[in-house]
């Protein structure tokens, strides 16, 4: 007698949910052969127009830098990030088509949701603010704003914004880097940065970011801010791709 593993059942369940969502989206829209319609396969999980799913698990796509989105699609396809449904969805697609998808979502200029209504402990927010804006000189962790922009809305072409993301999603992604479940092109600067953060640091950062209101201009900056006193440049493999 054979048994079915829990992982197999879970992935079958996810595949069924994805199929139902995609089928419903396709049935609701008339055929027009546009990129908006082709990316219904994406928005079935990532929310209408890539605004993000309500459950906080599937992140926002709309307005993120095209280079960042493209690199993440490559990372899923090439095994640096791991989520079976994503990998299966994009495996047959060419690099050029993945770039078209990335550019489509990057051009969408849509309002962001309001920040989290949760009220973290004041000391947690103070710690998170220190790490995000100033870094940690003792551990050598750089400030988040050094790469992600002074307004934390990202930097063209390859650095994503940090605002407008649910706390649990930020926690999960930083945790994935810390455990090696998420990787990027070498040199993987995020892996180096997260290795210098404790679990408490990660929790403080995610709580602080989720509590911040977005600026009036939510578009990514055109260039990274100049290095401050004592800061050193960070070499990131994704910065060279595409």
PAMI-629149 format. One record per atom (N, C-alpha, C): z, y, x. Coordinates in steps of 0.001 Angstrom, whole numbers, plus 500000, padded with zeros to 6 digits. Atoms other than C-alpha are relative to their C-alpha. Last residue first. Example, Ala and Ser with C-alpha at 12.3 -4.5 7.8 and 13.67 -1.06 7.14 Angstrom:
// residues 2
499940498810499180;507140498940513670;500730501090499230;500000498810500890;507800495500512300;500000501200500900;
//
This chain:
// residues 242
501343500382499604;483384542462519853;499420501005501014;500846500735500928;485720541962521543;500097500653498646;501360500135499425;487064543801524608;499035499303499054;500570498671499825;490198545113522888;498574499936500534;500762499621501189;490898541593521674;499347501358500144;501297500644500039;491844540581525202;499172500406498809;500175500907501131;494651543137525338;498596499422499997;501310500626499933;495838544832528538;499875498953498896;499919501404500364;498770547101527816;498600499424499960;501082500501500840;498929550464529607;500154498495499776;501120500535499226;502298551483530981;498965499437499060;500818501026500637;504885553724529354;498878499554500937;499485501342499759;507513555542531427;499189498882499367;499274500150498741;506711558949529975;500549498583500111;498851499140499804;504256558624527132;500682499734501321;498779500660499547;500810557095527202;501109501020500207;499824500021498538;498232559041525235;501323499337500356;499305498812499481;497810557999521578;500126499927501518;498569500224499833;495167555355520814;500669501258500530;499618500415498647;491775556550519645;501515499827500053;501212500219499214;489849557152516416;500314499571501427;500279498924499042;492946556693514287;498769499654500825;499633500232498606;492777554212511425;499658501196500865;501064500591499197;492509555652507907;500455499794501444;499663501373499621;495665556154505844;498933499341500867;501214500586499427;495458559939505640;500334498609500525;501092499600500889;498220561129503302;498670499416500464;500393498593499899;500728559136505322;498863500309499040;501227499781499236;502093555799504054;499673501483500071;501088499504500834;505714555489503030;498769500224500870;500624498711499712;507913553394505284;498888500339499005;499332498926500731;510237550653503975;499330501355500160;500210500184501438;507996547749504967;500604501132499176;501397499743500349;507833549016508549;499775499916498500;500304498577499839;511613549245508910;498577500306499553;499313499248501047;512272545810507458;499681501482500082;500679500279501274;509598544189509638;500656500760498856;501328499389500023;510914545847512806;499340499813498638;499828498549500103;514553544953512127;498658500706499900;499514499697501350;513711541315511421;500159501503499802;501129500212500912;511631541083514591;500406500343498572;500940498896499798;514461542592516641;498842499900499003;499410498827500661;516943540127515129;499097501226500155;500193500183501446;514655537244516101;500577501182499235;499132501024500571;514649538627519643;499668499840498512;499231499634501187;511692540546521029;500862498831499558;498935499099499565;510326540218524577;500866500476498831;499095500781499153;508223537154523692;501189500842500463;499051500687500876;506778539302520900;500969499142500799;499074499052500620;505175541654523422;501066499269499206;499126499465498956;503616538932525576;501050500921499394;499128501102499607;502236537106522533;500992500467501066;498966500132501019;500916540410521245;500954498860500334;498942499001499816;499102541060524533;501116499858498965;499447499823501348;497101537841524437;501197500938500076;498542500113500044;495134538151527681;500557500382498630;499224499689498793;493354536176526504;499444501261500671;500732500112498742;491764536255523062;500922500365501161;501172499126499963;494327535891520281;499284499768501321;500420499563498672;497066533460519284;498804500937499861;501073499014500079;499073532461516233;499700500486501403;500867500414501108;501120529283516079;498856500977499778;501305500448499526;502550529970519543;499063499529498912;500009501463499892;506168530094518343;498665499450500494;498869500414499166;506610533825519013;500006498486500222;500305499707498595;503139534613517723;501109499472500907;501077500907499607;503881532814514456;499585500244501448;499424501317499723;507211534625514176;498950499009500468;499311499863498715;505446537974514498;500646498674500399;501007499875498945;503073536873511747;500635500160501377;500708501265499790;505776535537509443;499015500095501153;499096500979499388;508049538562509814;499261498719500360;499827499552498622;505146540917509090;500913499028500749;501255500268499294;504277538888505990;500122500409501467;500076501431499695;507897538777504828;498716499659500747;499070500384498930;508256542548505110;499830498538500396;498687500484500434;505176543191502977;500853499568501190;499898501455499937;502384545210504624;501385499559499535;500589500583501206;501537548791503647;500010498488499994;499396499578501263;502139550081507155;499284499348498820;498783500756500243;501331548235510373;500664500357498679;498846499215500395;497723549327510851;501187499099499726;499692499814501421;495307547057512669;501164500951499783;498544500073500183;493935547492516217;500352500290498541;499437501348500011;490318546563516969;501484499877499684;500591500895500995;487891549456516447;500793498722499743;501358500545499941;489441551911515751;499686499588501443;500893499261499107;493206552400515859;498656499288500025;500991500726499230;495773551351513276;499136500912500847;501087500392500899;497648553156510492;498895499257500737;499914501438500277;500916553326512438;498965499535498984;499752500103501440;500895557156512266;500117498557499541;498814499207500324;501291557366516053;500368499906498526;500217498621500403;498788554577516530;501282500699499590;500386499954501408;498966550780516616;499864501415499458;501308500612500269;498904550485520406;499517500244498578;500822499836498795;501714552754521621;498599499437499780;500936498892500169;503045552971518066;499104500192501212;501138500426500821;504593549514518381;498933501091499919;499974499480501372;506799550722521234;498758499544499246;500525498647500220;506707548478524279;500166500433498544;500876499971501176;509051545499524781;499496501418499767;501375499683499633;510389545602528350;499034499980498838;500806501231500041;513615543789527477;498566500228500453;499267501090499361;515891546654528563;499166498721500072;500126499894498543;513436549466527834;500669498831500706;498722500429499443;513117548425524213;499868499961501518;499980501264499283;510371550148522234;501391499654500490;499617499811498606;510409553854521341;499931498708500827;500388498710499434;508773554273517937;500248500129501504;501358499619500386;508728550750516526;499553501255500742;500964500935499414;511781549486518419;498563500425499719;499946499901498546;513948552540517666;498930499116500641;500650498734499631;512841552609514026;499959500154501515;501437500158500169;513750548947513609;499238501235500414;500474500865498930;517220549493515064;498486499822499927;499883499234498765;517850552445512770;499480499188501186;501101499050499964;516518550485509808;500023500829501282;501216500792499791;518875547608510554;498788500915500095;500052500325498574;521798550024510984;498754499180500323;500368498840499198;521063551471507560;499890499702501476;498841499390499377;521119548092505831;499564501131500933;499321500722498920;517875547404504025;501201500778500508;499265499054499161;517090549091500709;500757499233501084;498775500548499431;514411547106498900;500639501018500940;498860499323500619;511913549261497030;501329499467500523;499008500879500598;509126548213499395;501164500807499432;499184500821499090;506535550881500079;501029499188499242;498793499290499586;504107551991497346;500807499107500936;498852500098500902;500773550185497277;501184500809500524;499054501046499626;497830551500499293;501120499919498966;498584499651499836;494986553527497826;500845498780500348;499239500232501220;491424552370498503;501461500352500213;498956498981499911;488829553416501066;500784499980498692;499348499769501286;486621550347501499;501181500946500183;500502498776500620;484523550722504664;500710500329498681;499510498841499247;486559548185506641;499584501314499351;498610499707500366;486009545551503950;500519501238500726;499906499703501430;482232545700504289;501432500375499618;500410498611500215;482365545934508073;500103500395498535;498978499116499439;484367542723508342;499658501463499750;498828500075500870;482020540863505999;501073500969500479;500354499322501250;478983542053507934;501181500014499037;499909498567499759;480705541031511180;499627500794498758;498576499678499977;481244537530509804;500203501495500271;499577499900501400;477536537466508971;501495500302499899;500584498796500607;476569538311512536;500468500169498558;499268498833499515;478953535707513987;499500501277499311;500369499511498668;477329533057511802;500878501179500398;500559498653499939;479041531396508846;499743500437501434;501474500024499966;479457527627508412;499354501348500290;500589500866498974;483154527598509533;498469500026500012;500845499233499083;484098530602507380;499302499146501054;500831499003500670;485493528878504285;499013500653500965;501090500666500717;486745525759506048;499038501000499381;500880500642499030;488771527796508536;498810499351499324;500779498966499313;490208530039505854;498992499365500948;500967499456500955;491241527076503715;499128501078500639;501127500882500291;492830525276506653;498950500589499081;499858500106501457;495030528076507910;498746499290499507;500071501282500690;495633528183511649;500293500162498509;499142499875501179;494924531082513965;499760498759499141;498882499208499488;493591530597517485;500965500375498881;498729500699499825;491469527707516227;501141500778500589;499926500604498681;487911528977516699;501381499446500348;501077500970499805;487142529704513049;500164499224501304;499847501113500942;490495531324512381;498952498926500277;498789500727499629;490315533432515545;500265498819499070;500296500864498858;486714534390514821;501215499163500387;500884501050500512;487702535685511395;499621499034501112;499157500957500710;490598537520513024;499171498878499380;499270500838499046;488277539125515571;500873498972499295;500956500919499381;485967540364512822;500715499051500965;500325501023500994;488850541883510883;499058498954500578;498817500841500215;490095543688513999;499688498872499020;499836500856498839;486639544945514941;501189499073499860;500968501100500050;486054546220511426;500176499044501166;501130499829499071;489227548314511426;499094498771500029;499611500366498643;491319547721508287;498805500144500935;499695498879499133;490301549733505226;500451499644501396;500679498725500213;490475546930502692;500483501058500983;501197499938499173;491691543606504071;499369501383499961;501054499051500349;495259543522502749;498855499913500993;499921498581499649;497329540472503539;498818500810499490;501354499682499548;497609537131501716;499918501498500249;500390500984499003;501256536064501556;498618500293500565;499675499574498647;502662539152499857;499563499038501083;498923500833499461;502733537476496430;500376500370501428;498688499542500463;500781540335494829;501144499207500622;499489500787501113;497696539593496907;501411500448499654;498849500876499668;496251542309499088;500474499295498745;498820499122500030;493826545202498269;501286499282500400;499221500180498780;490837543114499376;501232500868500078;500506499104498952;488562544500496690;500799499890501304;501220499274500348;490661542635494096;499657501013501077;499877498956501002;493321540558495841;498699500748499782;499533498753499395;493321538621499107;500086501158499013;498659500124499415;493149535193497452;500559501344500452;499280500936500855;490172535411495060;501423499790500491;499097499265500876;489238538477497085;500693499108498980;498866499432499258;487799536375499897;501024500605499039;499317501131499367;485477534090497911;501216500469500789;499064500497501008;484675537158495849;500745498778500526;498630500062499487;483182538351499137;501018499694498904;499870501102499040;479661537447498032;501430499858500496;499939501265500720;480035539662494981;500149498820500949;498808500011500844;480988542770496918;500124498681499254;498892500443499166;478377541889499527;501293499975499198;499491498921499158;475773542140496803;501125499448500872;500317500268498593;473682539403495207;500363501175500898;500646498797499471;473976540905491689;499635499867501477;500627500214498695;475026537978489482;499300501277500458;501423500347500087;477285539097486659;499408499880501395;500934498994499488;481032539008487383;498559499544499833;499739498685500593;483770537230485428;498982501041500415;500389499993501401;482436533734486079;500158501383499380;501453500090500090;482550534270489836;499528500066498553;500585498738499543;486141535486489745;498487499989499845;499707498973500991;487259532533487609;499379501332500387;500816500262501181;485493530054489878;500210501069498938;501370499638499667;487044531594492998;499084499815498797;500082498544499858;490541531502491558;498573500447500257;499830499406501330;490145527908490317;499854501516500076;501202500276500782;488725526768493652;500084500641498617;501084499174499475;491511528463495629;498734499819499165;499706498619500400;494196526889493422;498869500925500436;500229499914501442;492599523458493862;500227501420499493;501443500018500220;492354523884497628;499670500130498518;500533498697499631;495999524912497784;498499500077499738;499550499040501010;497014521793495818;499450501386500305;500791500262501200;494927519516498039;500344501006498912;501317499418499769;496502521226501059;499059499716498834;499895498543500015;499982520498499700;498636500652500173;499851499567501398;499126516897498873;500039501521499900;501277500228500657;497834516299502407;500055500488498550;500940498983499533;500907517930503916;498649499857499314;499742498723500679;503207515776501728;499027501087500417;499040499137499323;501514512622503080;500227501277499212;500628498714499718;499836510231500660;501035500932500602;499316498840500583;501041506655500767;499283501259500408;500063498761499226;499122503446501319;500738501105499275;500000498806500847;500000500000500000;500000501238500878;
//
